[in-house]
Amino acid sequence: MDVLQPLNLPPYPFKITEHDGQYTLFDELRKKSIIITPEEWVRQHFVQYLIGYKSYPKTLIGLEGGLKLHGMARRTDILVRNARGEKVLLVECKAPSVNITQAVFDQIARYNMVHKVPLLAVTNGLQHYYCRIDFVNERYAFIQELPFFELKDER
């Protein structure tokens, strides 16, 4: 399995080092070197896509945040907030070898029972799915593209 495989996301010039066959990269958000697993490779690329192509500010992106679900500790991959601190985007990342199935959508839906985020994304680096949640009408709709980050009047 090639942890550095090409993805269906824009390439990014990560600072990658290799030692005894193990690759690490410098995570710009966490400010430390991270071991590159296939899922981490996807997460890092998706973060750079959010920043470089969708204008999401680095300072509002959180990685691998904890949450409690039915008394169990869980971890979200990417959680983005707006300038007021409100959660606006929740992303679930999988390794490229993991198919995006109903189970993956169920997982992010369970996490969103806690977070209540209006925009969800699921990716394995090759396929990406985006969904808007309408909490008022208790509906959801898949959307073709992830919207750009909007810096609205924060008054």
Rosetta blueprint (number, residue, H / E / L):
1 M L
2 D L
3 V L
4 L L
5 Q L
6 P L
7 L L
8 N L
9 L L
10 P L
11 P L
12 Y L
13 P L
14 F L
15 K L
16 I E
17 T E
18 E E
19 H E
20 D L
21 G L
22 Q E
23 Y E
24 T E
25 L E
26 F E
27 D E
28 E L
29 L L
30 R L
31 K L
32 K E
33 S E
34 I E
35 I E
36 I L
37 T L
38 P H
39 E H
40 E H
41 W H
42 V H
43 R H
44 Q H
45 H H
46 F H
47 V H
48 Q H
49 Y H
50 L H
51 I H
52 G H
53 Y H
54 K H
55 S L
56 Y L
57 P L
58 K H
59 T H
60 L H
61 I E
62 G E
63 L E
64 E E
65 G E
66 G E
67 L E
68 K E
69 L E
70 H L
71 G L
72 M E
73 A E
74 R E
75 R E
76 T E
77 D E
78 I E
79 L E
80 V E
81 R E
82 N L
83 A L
84 R L
85 G L
86 E L
87 K E
88 V E
89 L E
90 L E
91 V E
92 E E
93 C E
94 K L
95 A L
96 P L
97 S L
98 V L
99 N L
100 I L
101 T L
102 Q H
103 A H
104 V H
105 F H
106 D H
107 Q H
108 I H
109 A H
110 R H
111 Y H
112 N H
113 M H
114 V H
115 H H
116 K L
117 V L
118 P L
119 L E
120 L E
121 A E
122 V E
123 T E
124 N L
125 G L
126 L L
127 Q L
128 H E
129 Y E
130 Y E
131 C E
132 R E
133 I E
134 D E
135 F L
136 V L
137 N L
138 E L
139 R E
140 Y E
141 A E
142 F E
143 I E
144 Q L
145 E L
146 L L
147 P L
148 F L
149 F L
150 E L
151 L L
152 K L
153 D L
154 E L
155 R L
